[in-house]
Amino acid sequence: MTTAPSHLSDARLVQLARAGDVRAFERLIERHAGLVYTIARARLGSHEMAEDLVQEVFLRVHLNIHRLDDPHKLAPWLARLARNLAIDWQRRGLRRSQIVPMVSLDAQEQPLQVPDTQTQGVRETMEAEDQRRAVQRAIDRLPPDQREVVLLHYSEGMKQVEIAERLGVRPNRVHRLLRRGLSAMRGTVEPTLREAAP
């Protein structure tokens, strides 16, 4: 088993994962979990549901990675899978994965705990929380396609070209969706988004 260096392309990691290299598959998850989570969050509106959907997407990918015709198109495949699964969950009224609990995992990892590096006063904390809620309400009002692009751009820090590549769409479509989304969120919300961008 290789150590799957981070500089390997998606296509190479897919080849290694198909050959049974667990570390290569873990690299793919590390590389694309943010994309899948953001799409799920944009479509489902819930952090918990989005996390559950991410698990199901990567479980499905693990079981069906041999079906990916072009390993160079992994990111658009993941985006389409996440989007379709989220739509299916909404249509069926699901709040969590029905597949993930059926799969026995040897070792369940604990979610990454990020320590609080800045202690804020009560006032600053309340103001930040009010801003976060205002931004979230504005984002939740956007149509799903705009919501995805806005979240990928600001939450994941992706450039428009990278979003287009990962979603498998043209860059001008991403530009239009982002422009429309930001136009709908004009006012105090856009500056808050820009401050929060990585």
C-alpha positions, 0 to 999 in steps of 0.5 A, a space after each residue: 500500500 502506498 502513502 498516496 502523496 498529496 501531489 497526485 492527481 485525482 485520476 491517479 488517486 482513483 486508479 490507486 483506490 480502485 486497486 485497493 489503496 485505502 490511503 488514496 481513497 482517504 486523500 480523495 475524501 480529504 480533497 473533495 469533502 468540502 465540495 460535497 458538504 457545501 453542495 449538501 448544505 446548500 441543498 438541504 439547509 442543515 449542517 447535520 443532514 449535510 454531514 450525513 449526506 457526505 458520508 453516504 456520498 463517499 460510501 457510494 463512491 467507495 462501492 462504485 468507484 469502478 463505474 467512473 468512466 473518466 477518472 479525470 472527471 471525479 469532482 463533477 461526478 461527486 458534485 452530481 452525486 451529492 446534488 442528486 442525492 440531496 434532491 432525492 432526500 428532499 423528495 422522500 422526506 429523509 433527514 438522514 442516510 438510510 445506508 450509512 447505519 447499515 454499514 459496519 465501520 471498523 473504526 469511527 473517527 471523531 469529528 475534528 475539534 478546532 480549538 478556540 484560538 481567540 476568546 471574545 467578549 460577550 458583545 463581540 460573540 453576540 454581534 458575530 452570531 447575529 451577523 452569521 444568522 443574517 448571512 445564513 438567512 440570506 443564503 437560505 433564500 437563494 435558489 439552490 444553484 446560486 446557494 451552491 456557488 455562493 457557498 463554494 466561493 465564500 465558505 470553501 474559498 474557491 475561485 470561479 474557475 475552480 468551481 466551474 471545473 469541480 461542478 462540471 459547468 462553464 465558468 460563465 455560468 458560475 459567474 452569472 450564478 454568483 453575480 445573481 446570488 450576491 445581487 440578491 444579498 446586497 447590503 450588509 450581507 455581502 461585506 460580511 461574506 467578504 470578511 468571512 472569506 478565507 
